[in-house]
Structure formats: C-alpha cells, structure tokens
Amino acid sequence: MDEQIQLKVVEVVGGGLCVASDDGEKVHALVASALRQGKRVVVSFEGVTDLTSAFLNAAIGQLYGEFSEDYIRAGLSVTGASNDDLHILKRVVDRAKQFFKDPAPFREAAKAVLGADSDC
C-alpha cells in the first residue's frame, strides 16, 4: 500500500452529525473502494460533533466482513476523533470482528428476539 488518501467524514456526510447508518454507508463505500485498490486510507473525524455506533457499524464495522483484520490494520487509520469516539469505535470493531468470525450465535440471538421467521 503506497498511495494514501485522506477521507474527511464531515465532507462525505455534509456536516458534523454522524448518526445515521445511511451516512455510514457512504463512508464505507469510499473506504472499501480505496482499500480494494490497495490504497491506505486516513479517515478524519475532525469537525464531527455527534457520532453513533450505528454510523460506525456501517462505515467501519462491516469492513471486517470484506477484508482481513491485518489488511484493515495496515490500510486504515483514524485521526481527529475524541477519546469518547475512539471508545465507541473500539467497541464497534471488537463486535464486528466477533460477528464476522462466527455470525451464527448473533443470528440465533436475533431470531430468538425477533421471532423464528425473521431473516437475520
């Protein structure tokens, strides 16, 4: 990974509110595309005023279903995030790694809560 790009979250979502998974999907699409091209990605959270796990699950968490942990570690870095936001990100990443390692228990738990007929 030689080439590096910087992705400013506030520019992608159009402001500092990073709460909706739809906005996270926009960030994910750009990050995943760059990683597929072998580029390093620096995701900047400067200017973000509100950040939720729903946004981060969509933006970052689902990368673990597409790329190995080592590849993500080598190709993705984060700047400009507050300590509270980094804590949320760590929790999202830990859960994503668990889920993509073995999704069956998560799906079974969802079916138990949502009903046996749900498509989880």
C-alpha positions as CSV (number, residue, x, y, z in Angstrom):
1,M,0.0,0.0,0.0
2,D,1.9,3.0,-1.3
3,E,-0.7,5.6,-2.1
4,Q,-2.6,7.3,0.8
5,I,-5.8,9.2,0.7
6,Q,-7.5,11.3,3.4
7,L,-11.2,11.0,3.8
8,K,-12.9,13.8,5.7
9,V,-16.1,12.4,7.2
10,V,-17.8,15.8,7.5
11,E,-17.4,16.4,3.8
12,V,-18.8,13.0,2.9
13,V,-21.9,13.3,5.2
14,G,-22.3,17.0,4.8
15,G,-21.8,18.1,8.4
16,G,-20.8,17.0,11.9
17,L,-23.8,14.8,12.6
18,C,-22.6,11.2,12.0
19,V,-25.5,9.3,13.4
20,A,-27.3,7.6,10.6
21,S,-26.3,4.2,9.1
22,D,-27.1,5.6,5.6
23,D,-24.3,8.2,6.1
24,G,-22.0,5.5,7.4
25,E,-22.7,3.5,4.2
26,K,-21.4,6.5,2.2
27,V,-18.1,6.5,4.1
28,H,-17.9,2.7,3.9
29,A,-18.2,2.7,0.1
30,L,-15.3,5.2,-0.2
31,V,-13.1,3.4,2.3
32,A,-13.8,-0.1,0.9
33,S,-13.1,1.1,-2.7
34,A,-9.8,2.6,-1.7
35,L,-8.7,-0.5,0.2
36,R,-9.7,-2.7,-2.8
37,Q,-7.3,-0.5,-4.9
38,G,-4.5,-1.1,-2.4
39,K,-4.6,2.4,-1.0
40,R,-4.0,3.4,2.6
41,V,-7.0,5.4,4.0
42,V,-6.8,8.0,6.7
43,V,-10.3,8.7,8.0
44,S,-10.6,12.1,9.6
45,F,-13.3,12.7,12.2
46,E,-12.3,16.4,12.6
47,G,-15.4,18.5,12.9
48,V,-17.6,15.6,13.9
49,T,-19.9,16.7,16.7
50,D,-22.1,13.6,17.2
51,L,-21.1,10.0,16.4
52,T,-23.1,6.8,17.0
53,S,-22.3,3.2,16.9
54,A,-24.9,2.8,14.1
55,F,-22.9,5.1,11.9
56,L,-19.6,3.4,12.8
57,N,-21.0,-0.1,12.2
58,A,-22.0,0.9,8.7
59,A,-18.8,2.9,8.0
60,I,-16.1,0.8,9.6
61,G,-17.5,-2.4,11.2
62,Q,-18.7,-4.0,8.0
63,L,-15.2,-3.8,6.6
64,Y,-14.3,-6.8,8.7
65,G,-16.7,-8.9,6.6
66,E,-14.8,-7.9,3.4
67,F,-11.1,-7.6,4.5
68,S,-8.9,-9.4,6.9
69,E,-8.1,-7.7,10.2
70,D,-4.4,-7.5,9.2
71,Y,-5.3,-5.8,5.9
72,I,-7.5,-3.3,7.7
73,R,-4.9,-2.6,10.3
74,A,-2.3,-1.9,7.6
75,G,-4.5,0.1,5.4
76,L,-6.8,2.2,7.6
77,S,-6.1,4.8,10.2
78,V,-8.2,7.3,12.1
79,T,-7.5,10.9,13.0
80,G,-9.3,13.7,14.7
81,A,-11.6,11.6,16.9
82,S,-12.3,12.4,20.5
83,N,-11.4,9.8,23.2
84,D,-15.2,9.1,23.6
85,D,-15.5,8.5,19.9
86,L,-12.4,6.2,19.9
87,H,-14.0,4.2,22.7
88,I,-17.2,3.7,20.6
89,L,-15.1,2.8,17.5
90,K,-13.1,0.2,19.5
91,R,-16.4,-1.4,20.7
92,V,-17.7,-1.4,17.2
93,V,-14.6,-3.0,15.8
94,D,-14.4,-5.6,18.6
95,R,-18.1,-6.6,17.9
96,A,-17.5,-6.7,14.1
97,K,-14.5,-9.0,14.5
98,Q,-16.6,-11.3,16.7
99,F,-19.6,-11.3,14.4
100,F,-17.7,-12.0,11.2
101,K,-15.6,-14.7,12.9
102,D,-18.7,-16.6,13.8
103,P,-22.1,-15.0,12.9
104,A,-24.3,-18.0,13.9
105,P,-24.7,-17.1,17.6
106,F,-25.6,-13.5,16.7
107,R,-28.2,-14.6,14.1
108,E,-29.7,-17.2,16.6
109,A,-30.0,-14.5,19.3
110,A,-31.7,-12.1,16.8
111,K,-34.1,-14.9,15.8
112,A,-34.9,-15.6,19.4
113,V,-35.7,-11.9,20.0
114,L,-37.4,-11.1,16.7
115,G,-39.1,-14.5,16.1
116,A,-38.1,-17.7,14.3
117,D,-39.5,-16.4,11.0
118,S,-37.2,-13.4,10.8
119,D,-34.5,-13.3,8.1
120,C,-31.4,-12.3,10.1
